[in-house]
């Protein structure tokens, strides 16, 4: 890799080639994607309805992946000694402040001592937070080297496991009428001598009638139960069939997406690498907005990546508590150090992004990556919003070989003040509706 002062010439920015491609009907296309945008249009290999379904599915998967990545990052961060120390200092500061507030007003000396301890604990927690922030920024590149950025689409397939049919009480047959509960007691020998047999026959007739009615009621109730059981089972089968159909449709779209990706269909390539970048977890104040374009004939992937502003570098170098004035003062970080740290951060984001894209490309779809890092800021002279390009890099997988084991210094190649080619790529993609453009 070598230093570049302007964006390398890319196939996307060659208007003449694109015009010739359009005239000849080749499958060369320019597809841009911004992570937060979900507007579908038609590209080669997709019709509108299929692309909409694919983008919705991929968008859901991306959010699921990003949520999981955030959870993993939080769990990993919670295990670090620096994070635990910072949390402990913060708890001690809160405890000391509460102790000071509880101190008796009559004991002013003790109250002042506790107050000073609380302020010192607050300063320690703030300084610990500063250090944690700097360590997080310094390790943006090394953090991704521990992660496999490849997305196994096979693991995104849905497998339906149906719960067993649970009808509850409907699954239990109703108890049949028991004649023993209706049958009158037989008369004794003595009772028979005084007309007991006749009374018994009357009672028996009444019991048989009641038993017959009970049997009829049972037959009606049991038939109703069986009918409701059958309806519940049908609803269960319908739910299972619906879940199976949804999973089959999801898997079919995933298989179609995988086939188009294997064929280097530009829209699928952009979607896949958009998932890769969306799965990369940065600090919350990083924009993580990007646009991608892929040219299949040259196997070139162009990345326009929004970098964080200079404000991500903490302006404070250290906090101190001045007991005489009972105030916390801030030592400001020098402008030189801020710029040096920011330059290192930009370098790390650039190399991290390129590394993640190449690592995720196990089948060699991409031959060259053109990375253009821009920043959304305000021109201090005019007050207007501008997007200067801070870094540009054109590289291939072999150029990054062995860099992962580098010592972590700022690469000297990432110092370009301008980025030529971004606007050309924008104009190209804005003016070639016949090539299946998708705007982010």
Buried (B, 14 or more C-beta within 10 A) or exposed (E): BEEBEEBBEBBBBBEEBBEEBBEEEBBBBBBBBBBEBEEBBBBBBBEEEBBBBBBEBBBEBBEEBBEEBEEEBEEEEEEEEBBEBBBEBBEBBBEBBEBBEEBEEEEEEEBBBBBBBBBBBBBBBBBBBBBBBBEBBBEBBEBBBEBEBEBEBEEBEEEEEEEEEEBEEBEEEBEEBEEEEBEBEEBEEEBBEEEBEEBBEEBBEEBBEEBEEBEEEBEEEBEEBEEEBEEBBEEBEEEBEEBEEEBEEBBEBBEBBBEBBEEBBBBBBBBBBBBBBBBBBBEEEBBBBBBBBBBBEBBBBBBBBBBBBBEBBBEBBBBEBEEEEEEBEEEEBEEEEBEEBBBBBBBBBBBBBBBBBBBBBEEEBBEBBBBBBBBBBEEEEEEEEEEBBBBBBBBBBEBBEEBEEEEEEBBEBBBBEEBBBBEBBBEBBEBBEEBBBBBB
